[in-house]
Amino acid sequence: MGQRPNCRSCNHCHAPEESFGAEQSWCQMRRLAIHPELAADLWCHHWTPRPPRLPSVDHSQVAIPIPANRQLALTDLLVAAS
């Protein structure tokens, strides 16, 4: 399956929401329901890549170490690997 375009990776396709009891995906472009077993194999010429879903970052919780000018000690890792 890999990177082949399909309904699951299309921007127009919305996954079923269990809170509403839906079992099938919904294509907004074609206005039709898509069975979950077929969503990985189906695609059409309207396929548009879905934008990446990146996790949100809370900048207030980022901790900066105090000695920021220290060199990383990688020799311990190299000795342990050999």
PDB file with one MODEL, atoms N, CA, C and O in Angstrom:
MODEL        1
ATOM      1  N   MET A   1       0.814  -1.187   0.000  1.00  0.00           N
ATOM      2  CA  MET A   1       0.000   0.000   0.000  1.00  0.00           C
ATOM      3  C   MET A   1       0.860   1.254   0.000  1.00  0.00           C
ATOM      4  O   MET A   1       0.691   2.091  -0.887  1.00  0.00           O
ATOM      5  N   GLY A   2       1.753   1.422   0.927  1.00  0.00           N
ATOM      6  CA  GLY A   2       2.724   2.486   0.919  1.00  0.00           C
ATOM      7  C   GLY A   2       2.165   3.882   0.691  1.00  0.00           C
ATOM      8  O   GLY A   2       1.230   4.306   1.371  1.00  0.00           O
ATOM      9  N   GLN A   3       2.749   4.595  -0.277  1.00  0.00           N
ATOM     10  CA  GLN A   3       2.383   5.980  -0.537  1.00  0.00           C
ATOM     11  C   GLN A   3       1.384   6.130  -1.683  1.00  0.00           C
ATOM     12  O   GLN A   3       1.179   7.240  -2.175  1.00  0.00           O
ATOM     13  N   ARG A   4       0.766   5.048  -2.111  1.00  0.00           N
ATOM     14  CA  ARG A   4      -0.185   5.116  -3.216  1.00  0.00           C
ATOM     15  C   ARG A   4      -1.398   5.944  -2.804  1.00  0.00           C
ATOM     16  O   ARG A   4      -1.908   5.766  -1.698  1.00  0.00           O
ATOM     17  N   PRO A   5      -1.876   6.852  -3.671  1.00  0.00           N
ATOM     18  CA  PRO A   5      -3.049   7.648  -3.306  1.00  0.00           C
ATOM     19  C   PRO A   5      -4.282   6.776  -3.105  1.00  0.00           C
ATOM     20  O   PRO A   5      -4.548   5.879  -3.905  1.00  0.00           O
ATOM     21  N   ASN A   6      -5.028   7.036  -2.046  1.00  0.00           N
ATOM     22  CA  ASN A   6      -6.281   6.325  -1.799  1.00  0.00           C
ATOM     23  C   ASN A   6      -7.213   7.232  -1.002  1.00  0.00           C
ATOM     24  O   ASN A   6      -6.840   8.341  -0.619  1.00  0.00           O
ATOM     25  N   CYS A   7      -8.414   6.754  -0.760  1.00  0.00           N
ATOM     26  CA  CYS A   7      -9.413   7.576  -0.067  1.00  0.00           C
ATOM     27  C   CYS A   7      -8.972   7.955   1.346  1.00  0.00           C
ATOM     28  O   CYS A   7      -9.297   9.043   1.820  1.00  0.00           O
ATOM     29  N   ARG A   8      -8.248   7.083   2.014  1.00  0.00           N
ATOM     30  CA  ARG A   8      -7.829   7.387   3.386  1.00  0.00           C
ATOM     31  C   ARG A   8      -6.879   8.575   3.449  1.00  0.00           C
ATOM     32  O   ARG A   8      -6.869   9.310   4.436  1.00  0.00           O
ATOM     33  N   SER A   9      -6.077   8.767   2.400  1.00  0.00           N
ATOM     34  CA  SER A   9      -5.113   9.866   2.405  1.00  0.00           C
ATOM     35  C   SER A   9      -5.613  11.088   1.643  1.00  0.00           C
ATOM     36  O   SER A   9      -4.844  12.016   1.392  1.00  0.00           O
ATOM     37  N   CYS A  10      -6.885  11.100   1.275  1.00  0.00           N
ATOM     38  CA  CYS A  10      -7.453  12.214   0.503  1.00  0.00           C
ATOM     39  C   CYS A  10      -8.014  13.282   1.443  1.00  0.00           C
ATOM     40  O   CYS A  10      -8.581  12.970   2.491  1.00  0.00           O
ATOM     41  N   ASN A  11      -7.849  14.516   1.060  1.00  0.00           N
ATOM     42  CA  ASN A  11      -8.339  15.634   1.863  1.00  0.00           C
ATOM     43  C   ASN A  11      -9.866  15.702   1.880  1.00  0.00           C
ATOM     44  O   ASN A  11     -10.444  16.268   2.808  1.00  0.00           O
ATOM     45  N   HIS A  12     -10.523  15.140   0.874  1.00  0.00           N
ATOM     46  CA  HIS A  12     -11.984  15.185   0.785  1.00  0.00           C
ATOM     47  C   HIS A  12     -12.664  14.083   1.596  1.00  0.00           C
ATOM     48  O   HIS A  12     -13.865  14.162   1.855  1.00  0.00           O
ATOM     49  N   CYS A  13     -11.919  13.066   1.995  1.00  0.00           N
ATOM     50  CA  CYS A  13     -12.495  11.918   2.701  1.00  0.00           C
ATOM     51  C   CYS A  13     -12.413  12.137   4.212  1.00  0.00           C
ATOM     52  O   CYS A  13     -11.367  12.514   4.740  1.00  0.00           O
ATOM     53  N   HIS A  14     -13.512  11.900   4.887  1.00  0.00           N
ATOM     54  CA  HIS A  14     -13.544  12.035   6.339  1.00  0.00           C
ATOM     55  C   HIS A  14     -13.804  10.675   6.960  1.00  0.00           C
ATOM     56  O   HIS A  14     -14.735   9.967   6.575  1.00  0.00           O
ATOM     57  N   ALA A  15     -12.973  10.323   7.921  1.00  0.00           N
ATOM     58  CA  ALA A  15     -13.075   9.028   8.589  1.00  0.00           C
ATOM     59  C   ALA A  15     -14.360   8.956   9.401  1.00  0.00           C
ATOM     60  O   ALA A  15     -14.892   9.982   9.825  1.00  0.00           O
ATOM     61  N   PRO A  16     -14.857   7.742   9.615  1.00  0.00           N
ATOM     62  CA  PRO A  16     -16.085   7.598  10.411  1.00  0.00           C
ATOM     63  C   PRO A  16     -15.848   8.008  11.857  1.00  0.00           C
ATOM     64  O   PRO A  16     -14.781   7.761  12.419  1.00  0.00           O
ATOM     65  N   GLU A  17     -16.840   8.628  12.442  1.00  0.00           N
ATOM     66  CA  GLU A  17     -16.759   9.035  13.842  1.00  0.00           C
ATOM     67  C   GLU A  17     -17.578   8.070  14.680  1.00  0.00           C
ATOM     68  O   GLU A  17     -18.787   7.931  14.494  1.00  0.00           O
ATOM     69  N   GLU A  18     -16.898   7.406  15.605  1.00  0.00           N
ATOM     70  CA  GLU A  18     -17.567   6.401  16.434  1.00  0.00           C
ATOM     71  C   GLU A  18     -18.611   7.020  17.351  1.00  0.00           C
ATOM     72  O   GLU A  18     -19.563   6.349  17.750  1.00  0.00           O
ATOM     73  N   SER A  19     -18.440   8.303  17.692  1.00  0.00           N
ATOM     74  CA  SER A  19     -19.400   8.942  18.597  1.00  0.00           C
ATOM     75  C   SER A  19     -20.784   9.052  17.957  1.00  0.00           C
ATOM     76  O   SER A  19     -21.791   9.104  18.662  1.00  0.00           O
ATOM     77  N   PHE A  20     -20.834   9.087  16.622  1.00  0.00           N
ATOM     78  CA  PHE A  20     -22.114   9.146  15.923  1.00  0.00           C
ATOM     79  C   PHE A  20     -22.569   7.780  15.433  1.00  0.00           C
ATOM     80  O   PHE A  20     -23.637   7.667  14.833  1.00  0.00           O
ATOM     81  N   GLY A  21     -21.781   6.745  15.678  1.00  0.00           N
ATOM     82  CA  GLY A  21     -22.144   5.402  15.248  1.00  0.00           C
ATOM     83  C   GLY A  21     -21.887   5.152  13.774  1.00  0.00           C
ATOM     84  O   GLY A  21     -22.384   4.170  13.222  1.00  0.00           O
ATOM     85  N   ALA A  22     -21.129   6.010  13.131  1.00  0.00           N
ATOM     86  CA  ALA A  22     -20.843   5.840  11.704  1.00  0.00           C
ATOM     87  C   ALA A  22     -19.818   4.733  11.502  1.00  0.00           C
ATOM     88  O   ALA A  22     -18.862   4.607  12.268  1.00  0.00           O
ATOM     89  N   GLU A  23     -20.030   3.938  10.464  1.00  0.00           N
ATOM     90  CA  GLU A  23     -19.100   2.858  10.155  1.00  0.00           C
ATOM     91  C   GLU A  23     -18.332   3.120   8.872  1.00  0.00           C
ATOM     92  O   GLU A  23     -17.302   2.490   8.634  1.00  0.00           O
ATOM     93  N   GLN A  24     -18.811   4.034   8.042  1.00  0.00           N
ATOM     94  CA  GLN A  24     -18.198   4.256   6.748  1.00  0.00           C
ATOM     95  C   GLN A  24     -17.604   5.655   6.659  1.00  0.00           C
ATOM     96  O   GLN A  24     -18.077   6.592   7.302  1.00  0.00           O
ATOM     97  N   SER A  25     -16.555   5.774   5.847  1.00  0.00           N
ATOM     98  CA  SER A  25     -15.981   7.085   5.569  1.00  0.00           C
ATOM     99  C   SER A  25     -16.926   7.844   4.649  1.00  0.00           C
ATOM    100  O   SER A  25     -17.809   7.258   4.022  1.00  0.00           O
ATOM    101  N   TRP A  26     -16.729   9.149   4.577  1.00  0.00           N
ATOM    102  CA  TRP A  26     -17.594   9.969   3.743  1.00  0.00           C
ATOM    103  C   TRP A  26     -16.734  10.834   2.821  1.00  0.00           C
ATOM    104  O   TRP A  26     -15.845  11.550   3.283  1.00  0.00           O
ATOM    105  N   CYS A  27     -17.002  10.763   1.522  1.00  0.00           N
ATOM    106  CA  CYS A  27     -16.303  11.584   0.536  1.00  0.00           C
ATOM    107  C   CYS A  27     -17.127  12.844   0.298  1.00  0.00           C
ATOM    108  O   CYS A  27     -18.243  12.773  -0.216  1.00  0.00           O
ATOM    109  N   GLN A  28     -16.573  14.000   0.673  1.00  0.00           N
ATOM    110  CA  GLN A  28     -17.299  15.256   0.490  1.00  0.00           C
ATOM    111  C   GLN A  28     -17.368  15.662  -0.976  1.00  0.00           C
ATOM    112  O   GLN A  28     -18.326  16.316  -1.388  1.00  0.00           O
ATOM    113  N   MET A  29     -16.370  15.287  -1.767  1.00  0.00           N
ATOM    114  CA  MET A  29     -16.369  15.662  -3.179  1.00  0.00           C
ATOM    115  C   MET A  29     -17.437  14.895  -3.948  1.00  0.00           C
ATOM    116  O   MET A  29     -18.211  15.479  -4.708  1.00  0.00           O
ATOM    117  N   ARG A  30     -17.471  13.574  -3.742  1.00  0.00           N
ATOM    118  CA  ARG A  30     -18.425  12.725  -4.466  1.00  0.00           C
ATOM    119  C   ARG A  30     -19.764  12.596  -3.750  1.00  0.00           C
ATOM    120  O   ARG A  30     -20.749  12.154  -4.341  1.00  0.00           O
ATOM    121  N   ARG A  31     -19.800  12.984  -2.467  1.00  0.00           N
ATOM    122  CA  ARG A  31     -21.000  12.869  -1.624  1.00  0.00           C
ATOM    123  C   ARG A  31     -21.506  11.436  -1.576  1.00  0.00           C
ATOM    124  O   ARG A  31     -22.660  11.144  -1.890  1.00  0.00           O
ATOM    125  N   LEU A  32     -20.593  10.547  -1.168  1.00  0.00           N
ATOM    126  CA  LEU A  32     -20.986   9.152  -1.020  1.00  0.00           C
ATOM    127  C   LEU A  32     -20.219   8.505   0.118  1.00  0.00           C
ATOM    128  O   LEU A  32     -19.125   8.933   0.487  1.00  0.00           O
ATOM    129  N   ALA A  33     -20.828   7.458   0.663  1.00  0.00           N
ATOM    130  CA  ALA A  33     -20.210   6.704   1.752  1.00  0.00           C
ATOM    131  C   ALA A  33     -19.241   5.687   1.164  1.00  0.00           C
ATOM    132  O   ALA A  33     -19.484   5.127   0.095  1.00  0.00           O
ATOM    133  N   ILE A  34     -18.137   5.454   1.878  1.00  0.00           N
ATOM    134  CA  ILE A  34     -17.113   4.518   1.427  1.00  0.00           C
ATOM    135  C   ILE A  34     -16.892   3.492   2.525  1.00  0.00           C
ATOM    136  O   ILE A  34     -16.608   3.848   3.668  1.00  0.00           O
ATOM    137  N   HIS A  35     -17.022   2.229   2.178  1.00  0.00           N
ATOM    138  CA  HIS A  35     -16.835   1.147   3.139  1.00  0.00           C
ATOM    139  C   HIS A  35     -15.382   1.145   3.607  1.00  0.00           C
ATOM    140  O   HIS A  35     -14.481   1.344   2.793  1.00  0.00           O
ATOM    141  N   PRO A  36     -15.129   0.922   4.918  1.00  0.00           N
ATOM    142  CA  PRO A  36     -13.761   0.994   5.436  1.00  0.00           C
ATOM    143  C   PRO A  36     -12.796  -0.016   4.808  1.00  0.00           C
ATOM    144  O   PRO A  36     -11.599   0.256   4.723  1.00  0.00           O
ATOM    145  N   GLU A  37     -13.291  -1.167   4.370  1.00  0.00           N
ATOM    146  CA  GLU A  37     -12.401  -2.154   3.751  1.00  0.00           C
ATOM    147  C   GLU A  37     -11.973  -1.728   2.349  1.00  0.00           C
ATOM    148  O   GLU A  37     -10.957  -2.206   1.844  1.00  0.00           O
ATOM    149  N   LEU A  38     -12.729  -0.840   1.719  1.00  0.00           N
ATOM    150  CA  LEU A  38     -12.409  -0.396   0.365  1.00  0.00           C
ATOM    151  C   LEU A  38     -11.652   0.932   0.339  1.00  0.00           C
ATOM    152  O   LEU A  38     -11.065   1.286  -0.683  1.00  0.00           O
ATOM    153  N   ALA A  39     -11.661   1.661   1.438  1.00  0.00           N
ATOM    154  CA  ALA A  39     -11.058   2.997   1.459  1.00  0.00           C
ATOM    155  C   ALA A  39      -9.565   2.975   1.161  1.00  0.00           C
ATOM    156  O   ALA A  39      -9.033   3.956   0.641  1.00  0.00           O
ATOM    157  N   ALA A  40      -8.876   1.882   1.477  1.00  0.00           N
ATOM    158  CA  ALA A  40      -7.437   1.803   1.218  1.00  0.00           C
ATOM    159  C   ALA A  40      -7.134   1.498  -0.240  1.00  0.00           C
ATOM    160  O   ALA A  40      -5.999   1.685  -0.678  1.00  0.00           O
ATOM    161  N   ASP A  41      -8.118   1.032  -1.004  1.00  0.00           N
ATOM    162  CA  ASP A  41      -7.888   0.643  -2.392  1.00  0.00           C
ATOM    163  C   ASP A  41      -8.522   1.586  -3.405  1.00  0.00           C
ATOM    164  O   ASP A  41      -8.136   1.568  -4.574  1.00  0.00           O
ATOM    165  N   LEU A  42      -9.471   2.399  -2.998  1.00  0.00           N
ATOM    166  CA  LEU A  42     -10.176   3.277  -3.930  1.00  0.00           C
ATOM    167  C   LEU A  42      -9.517   4.647  -4.018  1.00  0.00           C
ATOM    168  O   LEU A  42      -8.952   5.148  -3.046  1.00  0.00           O
ATOM    169  N   TRP A  43      -9.601   5.241  -5.206  1.00  0.00           N
ATOM    170  CA  TRP A  43      -9.176   6.622  -5.400  1.00  0.00           C
ATOM    171  C   TRP A  43      -9.819   7.138  -6.677  1.00  0.00           C
ATOM    172  O   TRP A  43     -10.253   6.350  -7.518  1.00  0.00           O
ATOM    173  N   CYS A  44      -9.881   8.451  -6.829  1.00  0.00           N
ATOM    174  CA  CYS A  44     -10.449   9.037  -8.040  1.00  0.00           C
ATOM    175  C   CYS A  44      -9.558  10.189  -8.494  1.00  0.00           C
ATOM    176  O   CYS A  44      -8.582  10.523  -7.823  1.00  0.00           O
ATOM    177  N   HIS A  45      -9.888  10.791  -9.620  1.00  0.00           N
ATOM    178  CA  HIS A  45      -9.047  11.867 -10.144  1.00  0.00           C
ATOM    179  C   HIS A  45      -9.183  13.159  -9.340  1.00  0.00           C
ATOM    180  O   HIS A  45      -8.464  14.122  -9.604  1.00  0.00           O
ATOM    181  N   HIS A  46     -10.088  13.199  -8.369  1.00  0.00           N
ATOM    182  CA  HIS A  46     -10.222  14.356  -7.485  1.00  0.00           C
ATOM    183  C   HIS A  46      -9.321  14.237  -6.261  1.00  0.00           C
ATOM    184  O   HIS A  46      -9.337  15.108  -5.391  1.00  0.00           O
ATOM    185  N   TRP A  47      -8.526  13.153  -6.189  1.00  0.00           N
ATOM    186  CA  TRP A  47      -7.698  12.912  -5.006  1.00  0.00           C
ATOM    187  C   TRP A  47      -6.799  14.110  -4.740  1.00  0.00           C
ATOM    188  O   TRP A  47      -6.082  14.574  -5.627  1.00  0.00           O
ATOM    189  N   THR A  48      -6.847  14.603  -3.513  1.00  0.00           N
ATOM    190  CA  THR A  48      -6.028  15.726  -3.067  1.00  0.00           C
ATOM    191  C   THR A  48      -5.325  15.291  -1.789  1.00  0.00           C
ATOM    192  O   THR A  48      -5.985  14.812  -0.867  1.00  0.00           O
ATOM    193  N   PRO A  49      -4.003  15.442  -1.704  1.00  0.00           N
ATOM    194  CA  PRO A  49      -3.311  14.976  -0.502  1.00  0.00           C
ATOM    195  C   PRO A  49      -3.786  15.707   0.745  1.00  0.00           C
ATOM    196  O   PRO A  49      -4.008  16.918   0.739  1.00  0.00           O
ATOM    197  N   ARG A  50      -3.932  14.948   1.795  1.00  0.00           N
ATOM    198  CA  ARG A  50      -4.344  15.506   3.084  1.00  0.00           C
ATOM    199  C   ARG A  50      -3.142  16.206   3.714  1.00  0.00           C
ATOM    200  O   ARG A  50      -2.033  15.674   3.660  1.00  0.00           O
ATOM    201  N   PRO A  51      -3.328  17.376   4.307  1.00  0.00           N
ATOM    202  CA  PRO A  51      -2.198  18.044   4.960  1.00  0.00           C
ATOM    203  C   PRO A  51      -1.737  17.226   6.164  1.00  0.00           C
ATOM    204  O   PRO A  51      -2.536  16.516   6.774  1.00  0.00           O
ATOM    205  N   PRO A  52      -0.451  17.322   6.509  1.00  0.00           N
ATOM    206  CA  PRO A  52       0.053  16.531   7.640  1.00  0.00           C
ATOM    207  C   PRO A  52      -0.600  16.952   8.945  1.00  0.00           C
ATOM    208  O   PRO A  52      -0.909  18.124   9.158  1.00  0.00           O
ATOM    209  N   ARG A  53      -0.800  15.978   9.805  1.00  0.00           N
ATOM    210  CA  ARG A  53      -1.368  16.246  11.130  1.00  0.00           C
ATOM    211  C   ARG A  53      -0.231  16.228  12.138  1.00  0.00           C
ATOM    212  O   ARG A  53       0.195  15.168  12.597  1.00  0.00           O
ATOM    213  N   LEU A  54       0.245  17.398  12.469  1.00  0.00           N
ATOM    214  CA  LEU A  54       1.361  17.512  13.386  1.00  0.00           C
ATOM    215  C   LEU A  54       0.842  17.805  14.790  1.00  0.00           C
ATOM    216  O   LEU A  54      -0.160  18.502  14.952  1.00  0.00           O
ATOM    217  N   PRO A  55       1.517  17.276  15.799  1.00  0.00           N
ATOM    218  CA  PRO A  55       1.076  17.555  17.167  1.00  0.00           C
ATOM    219  C   PRO A  55       1.326  19.019  17.512  1.00  0.00           C
ATOM    220  O   PRO A  55       2.284  19.628  17.037  1.00  0.00           O
ATOM    221  N   SER A  56       0.465  19.561  18.331  1.00  0.00           N
ATOM    222  CA  SER A  56       0.652  20.948  18.752  1.00  0.00           C
ATOM    223  C   SER A  56       1.753  21.006  19.808  1.00  0.00           C
ATOM    224  O   SER A  56       1.914  20.091  20.615  1.00  0.00           O
ATOM    225  N   VAL A  57       2.490  22.080  19.783  1.00  0.00           N
ATOM    226  CA  VAL A  57       3.608  22.250  20.704  1.00  0.00           C
ATOM    227  C   VAL A  57       3.278  23.392  21.653  1.00  0.00           C
ATOM    228  O   VAL A  57       2.934  24.495  21.227  1.00  0.00           O
ATOM    229  N   ASP A  58       3.387  23.108  22.937  1.00  0.00           N
ATOM    230  CA  ASP A  58       3.166  24.137  23.944  1.00  0.00           C
ATOM    231  C   ASP A  58       4.529  24.704  24.326  1.00  0.00           C
ATOM    232  O   ASP A  58       5.304  24.043  25.017  1.00  0.00           O
ATOM    233  N   HIS A  59       4.826  25.915  23.885  1.00  0.00           N
ATOM    234  CA  HIS A  59       6.143  26.504  24.091  1.00  0.00           C
ATOM    235  C   HIS A  59       6.406  26.871  25.549  1.00  0.00           C
ATOM    236  O   HIS A  59       7.561  27.080  25.921  1.00  0.00           O
ATOM    237  N   SER A  60       5.398  26.952  26.366  1.00  0.00           N
ATOM    238  CA  SER A  60       5.612  27.335  27.760  1.00  0.00           C
ATOM    239  C   SER A  60       6.235  26.202  28.571  1.00  0.00           C
ATOM    240  O   SER A  60       6.811  26.458  29.629  1.00  0.00           O
ATOM    241  N   GLN A  61       6.135  24.965  28.109  1.00  0.00           N
ATOM    242  CA  GLN A  61       6.662  23.833  28.863  1.00  0.00           C
ATOM    243  C   GLN A  61       8.039  23.383  28.398  1.00  0.00           C
ATOM    244  O   GLN A  61       8.559  22.394  28.916  1.00  0.00           O
ATOM    245  N   VAL A  62       8.646  24.073  27.442  1.00  0.00           N
ATOM    246  CA  VAL A  62       9.959  23.685  26.949  1.00  0.00           C
ATOM    247  C   VAL A  62      10.999  24.072  27.986  1.00  0.00           C
ATOM    248  O   VAL A  62      11.134  25.242  28.342  1.00  0.00           O
ATOM    249  N   ALA A  63      11.731  23.077  28.466  1.00  0.00           N
ATOM    250  CA  ALA A  63      12.755  23.315  29.480  1.00  0.00           C
ATOM    251  C   ALA A  63      14.120  23.399  28.804  1.00  0.00           C
ATOM    252  O   ALA A  63      14.525  22.474  28.100  1.00  0.00           O
ATOM    253  N   ILE A  64      14.822  24.496  29.015  1.00  0.00           N
ATOM    254  CA  ILE A  64      16.162  24.672  28.456  1.00  0.00           C
ATOM    255  C   ILE A  64      17.158  24.332  29.555  1.00  0.00           C
ATOM    256  O   ILE A  64      17.099  24.897  30.647  1.00  0.00           O
ATOM    257  N   PRO A  65      18.079  23.403  29.267  1.00  0.00           N
ATOM    258  CA  PRO A  65      19.069  23.062  30.295  1.00  0.00           C
ATOM    259  C   PRO A  65      19.965  24.264  30.613  1.00  0.00           C
ATOM    260  O   PRO A  65      20.281  25.067  29.735  1.00  0.00           O
ATOM    261  N   ILE A  66      20.356  24.369  31.853  1.00  0.00           N
ATOM    262  CA  ILE A  66      21.153  25.520  32.294  1.00  0.00           C
ATOM    263  C   ILE A  66      22.534  25.548  31.631  1.00  0.00           C
ATOM    264  O   ILE A  66      22.899  26.584  31.075  1.00  0.00           O
ATOM    265  N   PRO A  67      23.321  24.464  31.660  1.00  0.00           N
ATOM    266  CA  PRO A  67      24.618  24.521  30.972  1.00  0.00           C
ATOM    267  C   PRO A  67      24.451  24.217  29.473  1.00  0.00           C
ATOM    268  O   PRO A  67      24.757  23.111  29.025  1.00  0.00           O
ATOM    269  N   ALA A  68      23.975  25.183  28.716  1.00  0.00           N
ATOM    270  CA  ALA A  68      23.695  24.973  27.297  1.00  0.00           C
ATOM    271  C   ALA A  68      24.953  24.977  26.441  1.00  0.00           C
ATOM    272  O   ALA A  68      24.884  24.608  25.268  1.00  0.00           O
ATOM    273  N   ASN A  69      26.093  25.377  26.977  1.00  0.00           N
ATOM    274  CA  ASN A  69      27.315  25.432  26.190  1.00  0.00           C
ATOM    275  C   ASN A  69      28.187  24.182  26.372  1.00  0.00           C
ATOM    276  O   ASN A  69      29.374  24.215  26.047  1.00  0.00           O
ATOM    277  N   ARG A  70      27.623  23.091  26.881  1.00  0.00           N
ATOM    278  CA  ARG A  70      28.368  21.848  27.094  1.00  0.00           C
ATOM    279  C   ARG A  70      28.352  20.988  25.845  1.00  0.00           C
ATOM    280  O   ARG A  70      27.363  20.968  25.113  1.00  0.00           O
ATOM    281  N   GLN A  71      29.438  20.281  25.600  1.00  0.00           N
ATOM    282  CA  GLN A  71      29.501  19.354  24.482  1.00  0.00           C
ATOM    283  C   GLN A  71      28.885  18.025  24.915  1.00  0.00           C
ATOM    284  O   GLN A  71      29.046  17.601  26.059  1.00  0.00           O
ATOM    285  N   LEU A  72      28.186  17.378  24.000  1.00  0.00           N
ATOM    286  CA  LEU A  72      27.592  16.084  24.306  1.00  0.00           C
ATOM    287  C   LEU A  72      28.680  15.028  24.437  1.00  0.00           C
ATOM    288  O   LEU A  72      29.628  15.009  23.652  1.00  0.00           O
ATOM    289  N   ALA A  73      28.547  14.153  25.422  1.00  0.00           N
ATOM    290  CA  ALA A  73      29.514  13.082  25.637  1.00  0.00           C
ATOM    291  C   ALA A  73      29.034  11.831  24.913  1.00  0.00           C
ATOM    292  O   ALA A  73      28.178  11.107  25.423  1.00  0.00           O
ATOM    293  N   LEU A  74      29.577  11.577  23.736  1.00  0.00           N
ATOM    294  CA  LEU A  74      29.179  10.418  22.945  1.00  0.00           C
ATOM    295  C   LEU A  74      30.127   9.234  23.120  1.00  0.00           C
ATOM    296  O   LEU A  74      29.839   8.140  22.634  1.00  0.00           O
ATOM    297  N   THR A  75      31.243   9.433  23.801  1.00  0.00           N
ATOM    298  CA  THR A  75      32.214   8.340  23.952  1.00  0.00           C
ATOM    299  C   THR A  75      31.628   7.184  24.752  1.00  0.00           C
ATOM    300  O   THR A  75      31.938   6.027  24.468  1.00  0.00           O
ATOM    301  N   ASP A  76      30.794   7.467  25.740  1.00  0.00           N
ATOM    302  CA  ASP A  76      30.173   6.391  26.522  1.00  0.00           C
ATOM    303  C   ASP A  76      29.269   5.537  25.641  1.00  0.00           C
ATOM    304  O   ASP A  76      29.208   4.321  25.822  1.00  0.00           O
ATOM    305  N   LEU A  77      28.575   6.142  24.703  1.00  0.00           N
ATOM    306  CA  LEU A  77      27.703   5.394  23.800  1.00  0.00           C
ATOM    307  C   LEU A  77      28.508   4.534  22.838  1.00  0.00           C
ATOM    308  O   LEU A  77      28.114   3.409  22.534  1.00  0.00           O
ATOM    309  N   LEU A  78      29.635   5.053  22.356  1.00  0.00           N
ATOM    310  CA  LEU A  78      30.468   4.301  21.419  1.00  0.00           C
ATOM    311  C   LEU A  78      31.121   3.101  22.094  1.00  0.00           C
ATOM    312  O   LEU A  78      31.237   2.038  21.484  1.00  0.00           O
ATOM    313  N   VAL A  79      31.544   3.255  23.333  1.00  0.00           N
ATOM    314  CA  VAL A  79      32.168   2.154  24.067  1.00  0.00           C
ATOM    315  C   VAL A  79      31.136   1.075  24.362  1.00  0.00           C
ATOM    316  O   VAL A  79      31.449  -0.113  24.274  1.00  0.00           O
ATOM    317  N   ALA A  80      29.919   1.458  24.710  1.00  0.00           N
ATOM    318  CA  ALA A  80      28.870   0.492  25.036  1.00  0.00           C
ATOM    319  C   ALA A  80      28.425  -0.278  23.800  1.00  0.00           C
ATOM    320  O   ALA A  80      28.019  -1.435  23.916  1.00  0.00           O
ATOM    321  N   ALA A  81      28.491   0.329  22.633  1.00  0.00           N
ATOM    322  CA  ALA A  81      28.050  -0.328  21.399  1.00  0.00           C
ATOM    323  C   ALA A  81      29.059  -1.347  20.900  1.00  0.00           C
ATOM    324  O   ALA A  81      28.677  -2.281  20.195  1.00  0.00           O
ATOM    325  N   SER A  82      30.330  -1.201  21.239  1.00  0.00           N
ATOM    326  CA  SER A  82      31.343  -2.135  20.714  1.00  0.00           C
ATOM    327  C   SER A  82      31.582  -3.311  21.610  1.00  0.00           C
ATOM    328  O   SER A  82      32.404  -4.171  21.294  1.00  0.00           O
TER     329      SER A  82
ENDMDL
END
